[in-house]
Amino acid sequence: MYRPFGPFDLSTFRPGQGERPERHAVHLHGGAWINEITGHHWKLIAHLAAAAVHEAPGMVHVYPLLPIPEGRAARAAMAGLPRS
């Protein structure tokens, strides 16, 4: 599922029907806030999701690049990821 979340977009990977894991995985791709997420990142994410989808849903954010006009808002949104 892909949806807006605060100042960035969020992709989530959920476990199968009826499964409710208590753990969540959050992937913060390595882009140093200056490079977009790439195919290499998505390939790793697909591998991780396939391996862990029955144990923990996963969240991948596509964060805004520098300069971030609302850095505090981005940090606050990231802090709220596991609770959403």
Kinemage of the C-alpha trace (Angstrom):
@kinemage 1
@onewidth
@group {chain A} dominant
@subgroup {mainchain}
@vectorlist {calphas} color= white
{ca met a 1} P 0.000 0.000 0.000
{ca tyr a 2} L 1.317 3.444 -0.904
{ca arg a 3} L -0.009 6.576 0.807
{ca pro a 4} L 0.990 10.072 1.883
{ca phe a 5} L 2.257 10.292 5.459
{ca gly a 6} L 3.176 13.705 6.821
{ca pro a 7} L 5.778 15.353 4.605
{ca phe a 8} L 6.665 12.132 2.767
{ca asp a 9} L 5.130 9.096 1.070
{ca leu a 10} L 4.930 5.753 2.826
{ca ser a 11} L 4.758 2.213 1.440
{ca thr a 12} L 3.600 -0.536 3.764
{ca phe a 13} L 3.834 -4.310 3.506
{ca arg a 14} L 1.291 -6.204 5.571
{ca pro a 15} L 1.154 -9.822 6.757
{ca gly a 16} L -1.517 -12.214 5.505
{ca gln a 17} L -5.197 -12.083 6.441
{ca gly a 18} L -5.879 -12.625 10.119
{ca glu a 19} L -2.260 -12.237 11.196
{ca arg a 20} L -1.542 -9.455 13.690
{ca pro a 21} L 2.155 -9.284 14.556
{ca glu a 22} L 3.227 -7.018 17.391
{ca arg a 23} L 6.496 -6.027 15.685
{ca his a 24} L 6.997 -3.645 12.772
{ca ala a 25} L 10.002 -3.046 10.541
{ca val a 26} L 10.858 0.462 9.353
{ca his a 27} L 13.300 0.829 6.463
{ca leu a 28} L 15.092 4.159 6.106
{ca his a 29} L 16.877 3.988 2.779
{ca gly a 30} L 20.389 5.343 2.490
{ca gly a 31} L 20.127 8.548 0.526
{ca ala a 32} L 21.479 11.050 3.037
{ca trp a 33} L 18.433 13.242 2.385
{ca ile a 34} L 19.921 14.251 -0.994
{ca asn a 35} L 19.214 11.180 -3.159
{ca glu a 36} L 15.886 9.546 -3.965
{ca ile a 37} L 15.182 5.897 -3.240
{ca thr a 38} L 16.444 3.726 -6.131
{ca gly a 39} L 15.780 0.347 -7.690
{ca his a 40} L 18.563 -1.138 -5.575
{ca his a 41} L 16.733 -0.046 -2.425
{ca trp a 42} L 13.426 -1.491 -3.663
{ca lys a 43} L 15.113 -4.805 -4.523
{ca leu a 44} L 16.443 -5.066 -0.957
{ca ile a 45} L 13.055 -4.047 0.437
{ca ala a 46} L 11.296 -6.737 -1.643
{ca his a 47} L 13.727 -9.347 -0.310
{ca leu a 48} L 13.203 -8.222 3.296
{ca ala a 49} L 9.421 -8.109 2.866
{ca ala a 50} L 9.311 -11.628 1.410
{ca ala a 51} L 11.404 -12.953 4.292
{ca ala a 52} L 9.556 -11.225 7.128
{ca val a 53} L 6.043 -10.465 5.917
{ca his a 54} L 4.461 -13.117 8.182
{ca glu a 55} L 6.337 -11.881 11.234
{ca ala a 56} L 6.230 -8.114 10.912
{ca pro a 57} L 4.658 -5.616 8.569
{ca gly a 58} L 7.157 -3.296 6.972
{ca met a 59} L 7.139 0.434 6.315
{ca val a 60} L 9.271 2.267 3.773
{ca his a 61} L 9.252 6.019 3.593
{ca val a 62} L 10.194 8.146 0.615
{ca tyr a 63} L 11.414 11.213 2.416
{ca pro a 64} L 11.678 14.770 1.119
{ca leu a 65} L 15.093 15.823 -0.104
{ca leu a 66} L 17.173 18.708 1.202
{ca pro a 67} L 16.492 21.474 1.776
{ca ile a 68} L 13.557 20.251 3.811
{ca pro a 69} L 11.309 23.214 4.516
{ca glu a 70} L 9.779 21.490 7.526
{ca gly a 71} L 12.565 19.429 9.085
{ca arg a 72} L 10.862 19.284 12.470
{ca ala a 73} L 7.629 18.092 10.868
{ca ala a 74} L 9.526 15.343 9.035
{ca arg a 75} L 11.220 14.210 12.253
{ca ala a 76} L 7.903 14.235 14.133
{ca ala a 77} L 6.228 12.215 11.381
{ca met a 78} L 9.065 9.679 11.413
{ca ala a 79} L 8.719 9.320 15.181
{ca gly a 80} L 5.040 8.474 14.645
{ca leu a 81} L 5.631 5.748 12.034
{ca pro a 82} L 5.482 2.740 14.371
{ca arg a 83} L 2.236 3.977 15.901
{ca ser a 84} L 0.403 4.569 12.621
